């Protein structure tokens, strides 16, 4: 990550980097997971995001990590005609 601060989109002050969070996406949810257990997690992936918090207004903002941006660009390029 190139900077520990980003401009807050709400108040314009500097938001501070707090940590990198990993969000779980995919897989199954709800009652079916109770029936199939760990098998329900087969399609899950972890997506890392940078978390910034504005100390002035308290807004939380998420930004894609470099790796996630590269993966997104590669997917976008593969879908172009």
C-alpha positions as CSV (number, residue, x, y, z in Angstrom):
1,X,0.0,0.0,0.0
2,X,1.4,3.4,-1.0
3,X,-0.1,5.6,1.7
4,X,-1.4,5.3,5.2
5,X,-4.0,8.1,4.6
6,X,-6.8,8.6,2.1
7,X,-9.1,11.6,1.8
8,X,-12.4,10.9,3.5
9,X,-15.2,11.0,0.9
10,X,-17.6,12.5,3.5
11,X,-15.8,15.3,5.2
12,X,-12.6,15.7,3.2
13,X,-10.2,15.1,6.1
14,X,-7.5,12.4,6.2
15,X,-8.8,8.9,6.9
16,X,-6.3,6.6,8.5
17,X,-5.4,3.1,7.5
18,X,-6.4,0.7,10.3
19,X,-5.7,-2.9,9.0
20,X,-6.2,-5.3,6.1
21,X,-9.5,-7.2,6.5
22,X,-10.3,-10.4,4.7
23,X,-13.9,-10.9,3.6
24,X,-15.3,-14.3,2.9
25,X,-17.3,-14.6,-0.3
26,X,-19.0,-17.5,-2.1
27,X,-19.8,-20.9,-0.7
28,X,-23.2,-21.6,0.8
29,X,-25.2,-20.0,3.6
30,X,-28.2,-20.6,5.7
31,X,-29.7,-24.0,6.6
32,X,-28.0,-26.0,3.8
33,X,-24.7,-25.4,5.5
34,X,-26.0,-27.1,8.6
35,X,-26.7,-30.2,6.5
36,X,-23.5,-30.4,4.5
37,X,-21.1,-28.9,7.0
38,X,-17.6,-28.0,5.8
39,X,-18.5,-29.0,2.3
40,X,-20.4,-25.8,2.1
41,X,-17.2,-23.8,2.2
42,X,-15.7,-25.4,-0.9
43,X,-16.6,-22.4,-3.2
44,X,-15.5,-19.7,-0.6
45,X,-12.7,-17.3,-1.3
46,X,-11.1,-14.6,0.9
47,X,-11.0,-11.1,-0.6
48,X,-8.5,-8.8,1.2
49,X,-9.5,-5.1,1.5
50,X,-7.7,-2.1,3.1
51,X,-9.8,-0.6,5.9
52,X,-9.6,3.2,6.5
53,X,-11.4,5.1,9.2
54,X,-11.9,8.9,9.4
55,X,-11.1,10.1,12.9
56,X,-13.2,13.2,12.2
57,X,-16.6,11.8,11.1
58,X,-16.1,8.1,11.7
59,X,-16.8,7.0,8.2
60,X,-15.3,3.6,7.3
61,X,-14.0,3.1,3.7
62,X,-12.8,-0.1,2.0
63,X,-10.2,-0.1,-0.8
64,X,-9.0,-3.0,-2.9
65,X,-5.5,-4.3,-2.2
66,X,-2.9,-4.3,-5.1
67,X,-3.4,-8.1,-5.6
68,X,-7.2,-7.7,-5.8
69,X,-6.9,-4.8,-8.3
70,X,-4.6,-7.0,-10.5
71,X,-7.1,-9.9,-10.3
72,X,-10.0,-7.6,-11.2
73,X,-8.0,-6.1,-14.2
74,X,-7.2,-9.5,-15.4
75,X,-10.8,-10.6,-15.3
76,X,-12.0,-7.4,-17.0
77,X,-9.4,-7.9,-19.8
78,X,-10.5,-11.4,-20.4
79,X,-14.1,-10.4,-20.8
80,X,-13.4,-7.8,-23.5
81,X,-14.4,-8.7,-27.1
